[in-house]
């Protein structure tokens, strides 16, 4: 299983837990698994087209990733919302 880590306000939506062990072969698979396990996250990370929202950054083992990025057992996926303000 891969570990999906959510930060900021996404953590609260994901049951208050920062790390989630999930099964899947791509980043999108893991994000859908997170939505299934924690329905409050639905629509916050992935849009209705199945694309990661532009204000969300995803890193797989420290490298920038996208929906189709392959993941495997032991991989660490970080989901970080962009910080805005001025």
MDTraj code that builds the backbone (N, CA, C; nanometers):
import mdtraj as md
import numpy as np

residues = "UNK UNK UNK UNK UNK UNK UNK UNK UNK UNK UNK UNK UNK UNK UNK UNK UNK UNK UNK UNK UNK UNK UNK UNK UNK UNK UNK UNK UNK UNK UNK UNK UNK UNK UNK UNK UNK UNK UNK UNK UNK UNK UNK UNK UNK UNK UNK UNK UNK UNK UNK UNK UNK UNK UNK UNK UNK UNK UNK UNK UNK UNK UNK UNK UNK UNK UNK UNK UNK UNK UNK UNK UNK UNK UNK UNK UNK UNK UNK UNK UNK UNK UNK UNK UNK UNK".split()
xyz = np.array([
    [0.0835, -0.1189, 0.0000],
    [0.0000, 0.0000, 0.0000],
    [0.0872, 0.1242, 0.0000],
    [0.0353, 0.2293, -0.0608],
    [0.1015, 0.3586, -0.0601],
    [0.0443, 0.4409, 0.0552],
    [0.1201, 0.5405, 0.0975],
    [0.0743, 0.6297, 0.2031],
    [0.0429, 0.7651, 0.1398],
    [-0.0816, 0.8075, 0.1536],
    [-0.1267, 0.9372, 0.1039],
    [-0.1349, 1.0317, 0.2228],
    [-0.0627, 1.1422, 0.2145],
    [-0.0581, 1.2394, 0.3237],
    [-0.1321, 1.3651, 0.2809],
    [-0.2244, 1.4102, 0.3640],
    [-0.2979, 1.5333, 0.3351],
    [-0.2619, 1.6383, 0.4392],
    [-0.2552, 1.7619, 0.3963],
    [-0.2141, 1.8719, 0.4820],
    [-0.3208, 1.9805, 0.4859],
    [-0.3046, 2.0727, 0.5787],
    [-0.3928, 2.1883, 0.5894],
    [-0.5367, 2.1493, 0.6134],
    [-0.6284, 2.2235, 0.5519],
    [-0.7714, 2.1975, 0.5735],
    [-0.8164, 2.0613, 0.5206],
    [-0.7398, 2.0031, 0.4304],
    [-0.7757, 1.8707, 0.3781],
    [-0.7686, 1.7649, 0.4871],
    [-0.6789, 1.7848, 0.5821],
    [-0.6654, 1.6883, 0.6925],
    [-0.7953, 1.6778, 0.7710],
    [-0.8573, 1.7918, 0.7995],
    [-0.9838, 1.7918, 0.8745],
    [-1.0917, 1.7163, 0.7960],
    [-1.0963, 1.7399, 0.6645],
    [-1.1956, 1.6720, 0.5805],
    [-1.1719, 1.5218, 0.5734],
    [-1.0473, 1.4811, 0.5960],
    [-1.0107, 1.3392, 0.5896],
    [-1.0130, 1.2754, 0.7275],
    [-1.1054, 1.3171, 0.8096],
    [-1.1245, 1.2563, 0.9405],
    [-1.0219, 1.2969, 1.0437],
    [-0.9484, 1.4065, 1.0175],
    [-0.8493, 1.4542, 1.1127],
    [-0.7175, 1.3785, 1.1080],
    [-0.7068, 1.2860, 1.0158],
    [-0.5859, 1.2035, 1.0040],
    [-0.5013, 1.2526, 0.8864],
    [-0.3714, 1.2689, 0.9097],
    [-0.2825, 1.3193, 0.8054],
    [-0.2364, 1.2098, 0.7090],
    [-0.2223, 1.0873, 0.7565],
    [-0.1697, 0.9799, 0.6723],
    [-0.2726, 0.8686, 0.6532],
    [-0.2849, 0.8250, 0.5278],
    [-0.3831, 0.7224, 0.4925],
    [-0.3161, 0.6172, 0.4055],
    [-0.3202, 0.4923, 0.4474],
    [-0.2700, 0.3829, 0.3656],
    [-0.3805, 0.3420, 0.2702],
    [-0.3516, 0.3524, 0.1403],
    [-0.4527, 0.3267, 0.0378],
    [-0.3942, 0.2411, -0.0727],
    [-0.4819, 0.1722, -0.1448],
    [-0.4396, 0.0896, -0.2577],
    [-0.4759, 0.1579, -0.3877],
    [-0.3884, 0.1436, -0.4851],
    [-0.4106, 0.1981, -0.6180],
    [-0.2816, 0.1945, -0.6960],
    [-0.2921, 0.2122, -0.8273],
    [-0.1730, 0.2077, -0.9117],
    [-0.1337, 0.3448, -0.9658],
    [-0.2227, 0.4439, -0.9493],
    [-0.1928, 0.5806, -0.9924],
    [-0.2337, 0.6777, -0.8813],
    [-0.1872, 0.8000, -0.8941],
    [-0.2258, 0.9042, -0.7983],
    [-0.3773, 0.9185, -0.7970],
    [-0.4404, 0.9196, -0.9147],
    [-0.5860, 0.9349, -0.9198],
    [-0.6563, 0.8202, -0.8485],
    [-0.6080, 0.6984, -0.8623],
    [-0.6663, 0.5840, -0.7899],
    [-0.6655, 0.6100, -0.6392],
    [-0.5517, 0.6592, -0.5881],
    [-0.5410, 0.6846, -0.4442],
    [-0.6340, 0.7968, -0.4006],
    [-0.6431, 0.9013, -0.4821],
    [-0.7322, 1.0127, -0.4470],
    [-0.8781, 0.9681, -0.4468],
    [-0.9153, 0.8836, -0.5416],
    [-1.0531, 0.8292, -0.5438],
    [-1.0763, 0.7390, -0.4215],
    [-0.9752, 0.6621, -0.3829],
    [-0.9877, 0.5767, -0.2645],
    [-1.0055, 0.6631, -0.1390],
    [-0.9349, 0.7754, -0.1322],
    [-0.9514, 0.8677, -0.0197],
    [-1.0934, 0.9233, -0.0166],
    [-1.1450, 0.9628, -0.1337],
    [-1.2828, 1.0138, -0.1410],
    [-1.3838, 0.9079, -0.0973],
    [-1.3576, 0.7842, -0.1344],
    [-1.4484, 0.6760, -0.0958],
    [-1.4466, 0.6556, 0.0563],
    [-1.3276, 0.6590, 0.1141],
    [-1.3125, 0.6386, 0.2588],
    [-1.3595, 0.7597, 0.3385],
    [-1.3369, 0.8793, 0.2844],
    [-1.3733, 1.0050, 0.3521],
    [-1.4499, 1.0936, 0.2531],
    [-1.5799, 1.0718, 0.2388],
    [-1.6601, 1.1440, 0.1402],
    [-1.6528, 1.2969, 0.1504],
    [-1.6201, 1.3501, 0.2672],
    [-1.6091, 1.4960, 0.2802],
    [-1.4978, 1.5532, 0.1934],
    [-1.4021, 1.4706, 0.1500],
    [-1.2945, 1.5193, 0.0637],
    [-1.3369, 1.5291, -0.0830],
    [-1.4499, 1.4696, -0.1175],
    [-1.4965, 1.4696, -0.2564],
    [-1.5106, 1.6120, -0.3093],
    [-1.4523, 1.6336, -0.4259],
    [-1.4607, 1.7638, -0.4914],
    [-1.3559, 1.8644, -0.4475],
    [-1.2847, 1.8379, -0.3419],
    [-1.1845, 1.9326, -0.2923],
    [-1.0491, 1.9130, -0.3586],
    [-1.0159, 1.7903, -0.3960],
    [-0.8859, 1.7618, -0.4557],
    [-0.9005, 1.7357, -0.6055],
    [-0.9967, 1.6525, -0.6409],
    [-1.0219, 1.6142, -0.7795],
    [-1.1519, 1.6796, -0.8254],
    [-1.1477, 1.7404, -0.9452],
    [-1.2689, 1.8049, -0.9962],
    [-1.3594, 1.7034, -1.0668],
    [-1.4688, 1.7530, -1.1232],
    [-1.5680, 1.6662, -1.1866],
    [-1.5158, 1.5989, -1.3135],
    [-1.4043, 1.6481, -1.3693],
    [-1.3438, 1.5881, -1.4886],
    [-1.2405, 1.4811, -1.4538],
    [-1.2150, 1.4640, -1.3238],
    [-1.1146, 1.3679, -1.2818],
    [-0.9746, 1.4242, -1.2831],
    [-0.9636, 1.5573, -1.2791],
    [-0.8342, 1.6245, -1.2777],
    [-0.8073, 1.6848, -1.1406],
    [-0.6812, 1.6848, -1.1016],
    [-0.6442, 1.7475, -0.9749],
    [-0.6645, 1.8982, -0.9896],
    [-0.7310, 1.9570, -0.8928],
    [-0.7580, 2.1009, -0.8976],
    [-0.6267, 2.1787, -0.9014],
    [-0.6281, 2.2942, -0.9687],
    [-0.5037, 2.3681, -0.9912],
    [-0.4420, 2.4240, -0.8644],
    [-0.5186, 2.4387, -0.7571],
    [-0.4623, 2.4902, -0.6319],
    [-0.4106, 2.3789, -0.5403],
    [-0.4075, 2.2560, -0.5921],
    [-0.3577, 2.1410, -0.5159],
    [-0.2254, 2.0948, -0.5776],
    [-0.1256, 2.0775, -0.4936],
    [0.0037, 2.0255, -0.5376],
    [0.0187, 1.8821, -0.4883],
    [0.0643, 1.7938, -0.5772],
    [0.0828, 1.6532, -0.5424],
    [0.2281, 1.6150, -0.5699],
    [0.2893, 1.5488, -0.4727],
    [0.4269, 1.5022, -0.4849],
    [0.4316, 1.3529, -0.4530],
    [0.5009, 1.2780, -0.5382],
    [0.5190, 1.1348, -0.5174],
    [0.6671, 1.1130, -0.4861],
    [0.6932, 1.0703, -0.3636],
    [0.8310, 1.0515, -0.3180],
    [0.9164, 1.1757, -0.3423],
    [0.8564, 1.2927, -0.3193],
    [0.9286, 1.4187, -0.3311],
    [0.9314, 1.4801, -0.4693],
    [0.8787, 1.4101, -0.5700],
    [0.8763, 1.4611, -0.7070],
    [0.7335, 1.5002, -0.7443],
    [0.7201, 1.6104, -0.8166],
    [0.5874, 1.6563, -0.8599],
    [0.5180, 1.5453, -0.9380],
    [0.3897, 1.5235, -0.9087],
    [0.3138, 1.4193, -0.9752],
    [0.1807, 1.4704, -1.0273],
    [0.1160, 1.3888, -1.1078],
    [-0.0155, 1.4207, -1.1626],
    [-0.1073, 1.3007, -1.1505],
    [-0.2235, 1.3124, -1.2117],
    [-0.3247, 1.2079, -1.2007],
    [-0.2738, 1.0708, -1.2445],
    [-0.1981, 1.0665, -1.3528],
    [-0.1553, 0.9391, -1.4104],
    [-0.0218, 0.8894, -1.3548],
    [0.0381, 0.9617, -1.2607],
    [0.1659, 0.9190, -1.2044],
    [0.1496, 0.7842, -1.1349],
    [0.2356, 0.6902, -1.1707],
    [0.2294, 0.5555, -1.1129],
    [0.2755, 0.5575, -0.9674],
    [0.2096, 0.4765, -0.8860],
    [0.2475, 0.4610, -0.7456],
    [0.2532, 0.3120, -0.7135],
    [0.3342, 0.2806, -0.6149],
    [0.3470, 0.1424, -0.5735],
    [0.3521, 0.1317, -0.4228],
    [0.3622, 0.0106, -0.3761],
    [0.3703, -0.0142, -0.2322],
    [0.4904, 0.0596, -0.1747],
    [0.4682, 0.1256, -0.0636],
    [0.5750, 0.1977, 0.0034],
    [0.5963, 0.3396, -0.0440],
    [0.5284, 0.3804, -0.1520],
    [0.5417, 0.5185, -0.1986],
    [0.4701, 0.6133, -0.1036],
    [0.5203, 0.7370, -0.1001],
    [0.4612, 0.8408, -0.0156],
    [0.4122, 0.9531, -0.1065],
    [0.2826, 0.9806, -0.0992],
    [0.2192, 1.0819, -0.1807],
    [0.1742, 1.1950, -0.0897],
    [0.2235, 1.3163, -0.1176],
    [0.1882, 1.4342, -0.0388],
    [0.0883, 1.5169, -0.1182],
    [-0.0222, 1.5518, -0.0550],
    [-0.1247, 1.6357, -0.1160],
    [-0.1287, 1.7658, -0.0369],
    [-0.0876, 1.8747, -0.1032],
    [-0.0711, 2.0019, -0.0328],
    [-0.1490, 2.1112, -0.1033],
    [-0.2460, 2.1717, -0.0341],
    [-0.3167, 2.2840, -0.0956],
    [-0.2266, 2.4063, -0.1007],
    [-0.2394, 2.4838, -0.2087],
    [-0.1612, 2.6063, -0.2215],
    [-0.2077, 2.7069, -0.1163],
    [-0.1146, 2.7856, -0.0678],
    [-0.1459, 2.8892, 0.0292],
    [-0.1617, 3.0208, -0.0446],
    [-0.2727, 3.0854, -0.0211],
    [-0.2959, 3.2147, -0.0864],
    [-0.3067, 3.3235, 0.0188],
    [-0.2957, 3.4408, -0.0258],
    [-0.3082, 3.5540, 0.0657],
    [-0.2268, 3.6704, 0.0140],
    [-0.2311, 3.7754, 0.0900],
    [-0.1560, 3.8909, 0.0424],
    [-0.1317, 3.9889, 0.1519],
])
top = md.Topology()
chain = top.add_chain()
for i, resn in enumerate(residues, 1):
    res = top.add_residue(resn, chain, resSeq=i)
    for name in ("N", "CA", "C"):
        top.add_atom(name, md.element.get_by_symbol(name[0]), res)
traj = md.Trajectory(xyz[None], top)
